Amino acid sequence: MIRNEVTDGAAGDVMRSGIDWNIDGEGTLTVAGSGRMPDLRKPGLSEGNHADSLWQDIRDSIRSVQIGEGIREIGMRDFEDCPNLTRVQLPSTLTRIRAYAFRNCAALRVLEFGDRELRYVYEKAAGGRKDAEETSLGTENADMDDGALIFGPEAFSGTPWERAQFGDLYCRGGILYSCLSYKDSIAVPDGIRTIAALAFRNVHAKELVLPESLETIEKSAFAGACFDKIVMPGGGGDILAQPGGKELLDAIGEGSVVRREEKSIKIPYLYELAVKKTGYGSYKQFEIREKKAKVIDGEVQKLWGRKLVDVGNALYRKLMRGGILIGIRWNRENKIEDVRSFVWLDRHKCFDEYLMYPCKGKYGGIEAWRDSTTYQEKEDFLAGFADMAAEELIKEGAIRYAQEDIREEWFWSAEKRDYAGPAELRLLEEWLGEHAGITVCTDEENREKDRYRIFVGV
């Protein structure tokens, strides 16, 4: 038997309330105590009601969970990713299950909670430290004292229990709170007046059919969603999309249309961040590519994009999959300013940013005159590659530009070995071979410039 008591620590008063747990040889985890169980800490989060770990080191051994009387709330991510958890028994004192609590428990089929009503509440504060922010956007305040068992976003996402309990769509009181369907065609039932925040987040399907009764789409309802076609039957009134509700149109796939009242509404084509082959070994150059014109209703349409090119997030996702991002910057005098690169470091959960000032070597070739390495947080990286209007990016022919007198090109390599010097120098030498008018600074020029350079060591 493994036993542990959560007492003092980062979670403050919540943890001091005393949560005791143990797991027996059969894989039954028993939790006893009172009050709210602490949230599990998300990487990079250091404040609030969060614990580093409860039973995460033995989660593969957990087959059933019994929550004792006196426990009022299950914290965020408390049982997330327990692959062998099949049954959960909840106490009568429990009033709330926080977001992601049982997410990705792929074997969970039984949840015992008596005959109480289950009620979804969107937790805007992502952890619920402010009770005033715990209701769904645009919906009524939840009555926490009416005996209902409240659960937050994706509390049961990816569990067989959720599908058996709610079917393809979880709706209540004319509001669609969450889409659970994996079908090619999804039809929202008539009578639904509001699609709540995050209801279709990351849902992909060939077709979405909306009802005539629909009146309101809340912010971020379609964040990350993608459909080949959205059908809106005629006869209904206008749909009020709250700020950010435009994700409904953003979710349309390339070349598709929204149909309303038997008419085709043209959706402007977007621009995308793409890569193109180069002659520089395994390196590919980034470019802003305009999607090709399509024939719509018998006419060739080539429309400007209505969405900003998501440069920062696109590069972030590539780096998370492994590889190296290298940028070459030069000034109006056609001298290389610097070469810098980014590599994602899993162990530190941040970026390794390498900065190099090149110089012509004494015996030919190029060498690093001076270099340094710093760490950079995700937020800083995204800010550095902030989104810009597609028209401006295409006009400049670059991913981004920090200063008016500096030009830059960025390249991607799927291999990140030999970075922080060798890879960057190799690319620069190949690149300069195709740019005869651009040179690196001499030793004297680097000495002069070095007075204005600032380095931050690791």
Residue pairs with C-beta under 8 A, 6 or more apart in sequence:
1 22
1 23
1 24
1 25
2 22
2 23
2 58
3 20
3 21
3 22
4 20
4 21
4 22
4 54
4 55
5 18
5 19
5 20
5 21
6 15
6 18
6 19
6 20
6 21
6 33
6 38
6 51
6 54
7 15
7 16
7 18
8 15
8 16
9 15
9 51
10 41
10 46
10 50
10 51
10 52
11 38
11 39
11 48
11 49
11 50
11 51
12 49
14 35
14 36
14 37
14 38
14 49
15 38
15 51
17 33
17 34
17 35
17 36
18 33
18 34
18 35
19 31
19 32
19 33
19 35
19 37
19 38
19 71
20 31
20 32
20 33
21 29
21 30
21 31
21 32
21 54
21 55
22 29
22 30
23 29
23 30
23 55
23 58
23 61
23 62
24 30
26 63
26 64
27 61
27 62
27 63
27 64
27 84
28 63
28 64
28 65
28 66
29 55
29 62
29 64
29 65
29 66
30 65
30 66
30 68
31 37
31 65
31 66
31 67
31 68
31 71
32 68
32 70
32 71
33 68
33 70
33 71
34 70
34 71
34 72
35 70
35 71
35 72
35 73
36 49
36 71
36 72
36 73
36 75
37 54
37 71
37 73
37 74
37 75
37 78
38 49
38 50
38 51
38 54
38 75
39 48
39 49
39 50
39 51
39 75
39 76
39 77
39 78
39 98
39 127
40 50
40 51
40 52
40 53
40 54
40 56
40 75
40 76
40 77
40 78
40 80
41 50
41 51
41 52
41 53
42 50
42 77
43 349
44 349
44 377
48 127
48 129
49 75
49 127
49 129
50 127
51 75
54 78
55 62
59 79
59 81
59 82
59 83
60 82
60 83
60 84
61 84
62 79
62 82
62 84
62 85
63 84
63 85
63 86
63 87
64 85
64 86
64 87
64 88
64 89
65 79
65 85
65 87
65 88
65 89
66 89
67 74
67 88
67 89
67 90
67 91
67 94
68 91
69 91
69 92
69 93
70 91
70 93
71 91
71 93
71 94
72 93
72 94
72 95
72 96
73 94
73 95
73 96
73 97
73 98
74 94
74 96
74 97
74 98
74 101
75 98
75 101
76 98
76 99
76 100
76 101
76 126
76 127
76 128
76 152
77 99
77 100
77 101
77 103
78 98
78 101
79 85
79 88
79 101
79 102
79 105
80 100
80 101
80 102
80 103
80 104
80 105
81 103
81 104
81 105
82 102
82 105
83 104
83 105
83 106
83 107
84 107
85 102
85 105
85 107
85 108
86 107
86 108
86 109
86 110
87 108
87 109
87 110
87 111
87 112
88 102
88 108
88 110
88 111
88 112
89 112
90 111
90 112
90 113
90 114
90 149
92 114
94 113
94 149
95 144
95 149
95 150
96 144
96 149
96 150
96 151
96 152
97 149
97 150
97 151
97 152
97 155
98 123
98 127
98 128
98 151
98 152
98 155
99 123
99 126
99 127
99 128
99 152
99 153
99 154
99 155
100 152
100 153
100 154
100 155
100 157
101 151
101 152
101 155
101 156
102 108
102 155
102 156
102 159
103 154
103 155
103 156
103 157
103 158
103 159
104 157
104 158
104 159
105 156
105 158
105 159
106 158
106 159
106 160
107 160
108 156
108 159
108 160
108 161
109 159
109 160
109 161
109 164
110 161
111 156
111 161
111 165
113 149
116 147
116 148
116 149
117 147
117 148
117 149
118 148
118 149
118 151
118 165
119 142
119 148
119 149
119 150
119 151
119 172
120 136
120 150
120 151
120 152
120 170
120 172
120 177
120 178
121 134
121 135
121 136
121 142
121 150
121 151
121 152
122 134
122 135
122 136
122 137
122 139
122 152
122 153
122 177
122 196
122 197
122 198
123 133
123 134
123 152
123 153
124 133
124 134
124 137
125 133
125 134
128 134
128 152
134 142
135 141
135 142
136 175
136 177
136 196
136 197
136 218
137 196
137 197
137 218
137 219
137 242
138 194
138 196
138 216
138 218
138 242
139 175
139 194
139 196
142 148
142 150
144 150
153 178
153 198
156 162
156 165
162 180
163 180
166 178
166 180
167 180
168 179
168 180
168 181
168 183
168 186
169 176
169 178
169 179
169 180
169 181
169 186
169 188
169 189
170 176
170 177
170 178
170 179
170 180
171 177
171 189
171 192
174 191
174 192
174 193
174 194
174 213
175 192
175 193
175 194
175 195
175 196
176 188
176 192
176 194
176 195
176 196
176 199
177 196
177 199
178 196
178 198
178 199
179 186
179 199
179 200
179 203
181 203
181 205
183 205
184 205
184 206
184 207
185 205
185 206
185 207
185 208
185 209
186 203
186 205
186 207
186 208
186 209
187 208
187 209
188 195
188 208
188 209
188 210
188 211
188 214
189 211
190 211
190 212
190 213
191 211
191 213
192 211
192 213
192 214
193 213
193 214
193 215
193 216
194 214
194 215
194 216
194 217
194 218
195 214
195 216
195 217
195 218
195 221
196 218
196 221
197 218
197 219
197 220
197 221
198 220
198 221
198 223
199 218
199 221
199 222
200 208
200 221
200 222
200 225
200 251
201 220
201 221
201 222
201 223
201 224
201 225
202 223
202 224
202 225
203 225
203 226
204 225
204 226
204 227
205 227
205 228
206 227
206 228
206 229
207 227
207 228
207 229
207 230
207 231
208 227
208 229
208 230
208 231
209 230
209 231
209 233
210 230
210 231
210 232
210 233
211 233
211 236
212 233
212 234
212 235
212 236
213 236
214 232
214 236
214 239
215 237
215 239
215 240
216 239
216 240
216 241
216 242
217 239
217 240
217 241
217 242
217 245
217 248
218 242
218 245
219 242
219 243
219 244
219 245
220 244
220 247
221 245
221 247
221 248
222 245
222 247
222 248
222 250
222 251
223 244
223 247
225 247
225 251
226 251
226 253
227 251
227 252
227 253
227 256
228 253
228 256
229 252
229 253
229 256
229 257
229 258
229 259
230 248
230 251
230 252
230 256
230 258
230 259
231 259
232 239
232 258
232 259
232 260
233 260
234 260
234 261
234 262
235 261
241 248
249 258
249 267
249 306
250 307
252 258
252 267
254 269
254 270
254 291
254 294
255 294
256 267
257 264
257 265
257 266
257 267
257 296
258 264
258 265
258 267
259 265
264 296
264 297
266 296
266 297
266 301
266 303
268 303
268 304
268 305
268 306
269 290
269 291
269 293
269 294
269 301
269 302
269 303
269 305
270 291
270 305
270 306
270 307
270 390
271 288
271 289
271 290
271 291
271 305
271 307
271 309
271 390
271 393
271 394
272 288
272 289
272 291
272 309
273 286
273 287
273 288
273 289
273 309
273 310
273 311
273 314
273 315
273 399
274 286
274 287
274 288
274 289
275 284
275 285
275 286
275 287
275 412
276 284
276 285
276 287
277 284
278 284
278 285
278 411
279 430
279 434
280 411
280 427
280 430
280 431
280 434
281 426
281 427
281 430
282 413
282 414
282 415
283 326
283 411
283 412
283 413
283 427
283 430
284 411
284 412
284 413
285 409
285 410
285 411
285 412
286 315
286 399
286 409
286 410
286 411
286 412
287 397
288 309
288 390
288 393
288 394
288 399
290 305
290 390
290 394
293 300
293 301
293 302
294 300
294 301
295 301
304 390
304 391
305 390
305 391
307 390
308 387
308 388
308 389
308 390
309 387
309 388
309 390
309 393
310 387
311 385
311 386
311 387
311 388
311 393
311 399
311 400
312 381
312 382
312 383
312 384
312 385
312 386
312 387
313 382
315 325
315 342
315 381
315 385
316 378
316 381
316 382
318 325
318 412
319 325
319 342
319 343
319 344
319 351
320 344
322 344
322 414
322 416
323 343
323 412
323 413
323 414
323 415
323 416
324 341
324 342
324 343
324 412
324 413
324 415
324 416
324 419
324 423
325 341
325 342
325 343
325 410
325 411
325 412
326 339
326 340
326 341
326 410
326 411
326 412
326 413
326 423
326 424
326 427
327 339
327 340
327 341
327 408
327 409
327 410
327 411
328 336
328 339
328 408
328 409
328 410
328 411
328 427
328 428
328 431
329 336
329 337
329 338
329 339
329 340
329 406
329 407
329 408
330 336
330 337
330 406
330 407
330 408
330 438
331 337
331 405
331 406
331 407
332 405
332 407
334 437
334 438
334 439
335 438
335 439
335 440
335 441
335 445
336 358
336 428
336 432
336 438
336 439
336 440
336 441
337 406
338 355
338 356
338 357
338 358
339 355
339 356
339 358
339 424
339 425
339 427
339 428
340 353
340 354
340 355
340 356
340 424
341 353
341 354
341 419
341 420
341 423
341 424
342 351
342 352
342 353
342 354
342 376
342 381
343 351
343 352
343 354
343 416
343 419
343 420
344 351
344 352
345 351
345 352
345 375
348 375
350 375
350 376
350 377
350 378
351 375
351 376
351 377
351 378
351 381
352 373
352 375
352 376
352 420
353 373
353 374
353 375
353 376
354 371
354 372
354 373
354 419
354 420
354 421
354 424
355 371
355 372
355 373
355 374
355 455
356 368
356 370
356 371
356 421
356 424
356 425
357 368
357 369
357 370
357 371
357 441
357 446
357 449
357 450
357 453
358 366
358 367
358 368
358 369
358 425
358 428
358 440
358 441
359 366
359 367
359 368
359 369
359 440
359 441
359 442
359 443
359 446
360 366
360 439
360 440
360 442
360 443
361 367
365 429
366 425
366 428
366 429
366 432
366 440
367 425
368 421
368 425
369 441
369 443
369 446
370 446
370 450
370 453
370 455
371 420
371 421
372 455
372 456
372 457
373 420
373 458
374 456
374 457
374 458
375 458
376 384
384 400
385 399
385 400
386 400
388 400
393 399
393 400
398 407
398 408
398 409
398 410
399 408
399 409
399 410
400 408
401 407
401 408
402 408
409 431
411 427
413 423
413 427
415 423
416 423
417 423
428 440
432 438
432 439
432 440
441 449
